[in-house]
Amino acid sequence: MSEEVCSHIASISELKLAKKQVCQECVKLGDSWVHLRTCQECGVTLCCDDSKNKHATAHFHKTDHPVISSAEYNERWLWCYKDESFVTY
């Protein structure tokens, strides 16, 4: 994966953090998740692609919000769906 900073990631001036450590959509369904991701445009926290429902990616396809961050305590990275750009911080 590339460490180049795309324009979508470069435009982030303040990191949005998870308000709750849950996937809001999985909670509604009564499902579980593997890891959490936070949308850097609207701040919603949803499950990753290793999870059954893949809500974070579905959110991107629905909203076109390009950048997510890991909401896991021990992970510090950003991913841009549009440019397939991965950056650690």
NORWOWO-V483117 format. One record per pair of residues at least 4 apart in sequence whose C-alpha atoms are under 8 Angstrom apart, sorted by the first residue. I is the first residue (numbers start at 1). J is the second residue. If there is no record, write none. Layout:
[[I & J] [I & J]]
This chain:
[[1 & 84] [1 & 85] [1 & 86] [2 & 84] [2 & 85] [2 & 86] [2 & 87] [3 & 85] [3 & 86] [3 & 87] [3 & 88] [4 & 85] [4 & 86] [4 & 87] [5 & 9] [5 & 10] [5 & 85] [5 & 86] [5 & 87] [6 & 10] [6 & 80] [6 & 83] [6 & 85] [7 & 11] [8 & 12] [8 & 66] [8 & 67] [8 & 80] [9 & 67] [9 & 78] [9 & 79] [9 & 80] [12 & 40] [15 & 40] [16 & 38] [16 & 39] [16 & 40] [16 & 41] [16 & 43] [17 & 38] [17 & 43] [17 & 71] [18 & 38] [18 & 43] [18 & 44] [18 & 45] [18 & 71] [19 & 45] [20 & 45] [21 & 36] [21 & 45] [21 & 71] [22 & 26] [22 & 27] [22 & 36] [22 & 45] [22 & 46] [23 & 27] [23 & 33] [23 & 36] [23 & 45] [23 & 46] [23 & 47] [23 & 55] [24 & 28] [24 & 45] [24 & 46] [25 & 29] [25 & 46] [25 & 55] [26 & 30] [26 & 31] [26 & 32] [26 & 33] [26 & 46] [26 & 47] [26 & 53] [27 & 31] [27 & 32] [32 & 51] [33 & 47] [33 & 48] [33 & 51] [33 & 52] [33 & 53] [34 & 47] [34 & 48] [34 & 50] [34 & 51] [35 & 47] [35 & 48] [35 & 50] [35 & 51] [35 & 71] [35 & 72] [36 & 45] [36 & 46] [36 & 47] [36 & 48] [36 & 70] [36 & 71] [36 & 72] [37 & 45] [37 & 46] [37 & 47] [37 & 48] [37 & 56] [37 & 68] [37 & 69] [37 & 70] [37 & 71] [37 & 72] [38 & 43] [38 & 44] [38 & 45] [38 & 46] [38 & 56] [38 & 68] [38 & 69] [38 & 70] [38 & 71] [39 & 43] [39 & 44] [39 & 45] [39 & 56] [39 & 65] [39 & 66] [39 & 67] [39 & 68] [39 & 69] [40 & 65] [40 & 66] [40 & 67] [40 & 68] [40 & 69] [41 & 65] [41 & 66] [41 & 67] [42 & 65] [45 & 56] [45 & 71] [46 & 54] [46 & 55] [46 & 56] [47 & 51] [47 & 53] [47 & 54] [47 & 55] [47 & 56] [48 & 54] [48 & 55] [48 & 56] [48 & 57] [49 & 53] [49 & 54] [49 & 55] [49 & 56] [49 & 57] [50 & 54] [54 & 58] [55 & 59] [56 & 60] [57 & 61] [58 & 62] [59 & 63] [59 & 64] [59 & 65] [60 & 64] [60 & 65] [60 & 66] [60 & 81] [61 & 65] [66 & 80] [66 & 81] [66 & 82] [67 & 78] [67 & 79] [67 & 80] [67 & 81] [68 & 78] [68 & 79] [68 & 80] [69 & 76] [69 & 77] [69 & 78] [69 & 79] [70 & 75] [70 & 76] [70 & 77] [70 & 78] [71 & 75] [72 & 76] [76 & 88] [76 & 89] [77 & 86] [77 & 87] [77 & 88] [77 & 89] [78 & 86] [78 & 87] [78 & 88] [79 & 84] [79 & 85] [79 & 86] [79 & 87] [80 & 84] [80 & 85] [80 & 86] [81 & 85]]
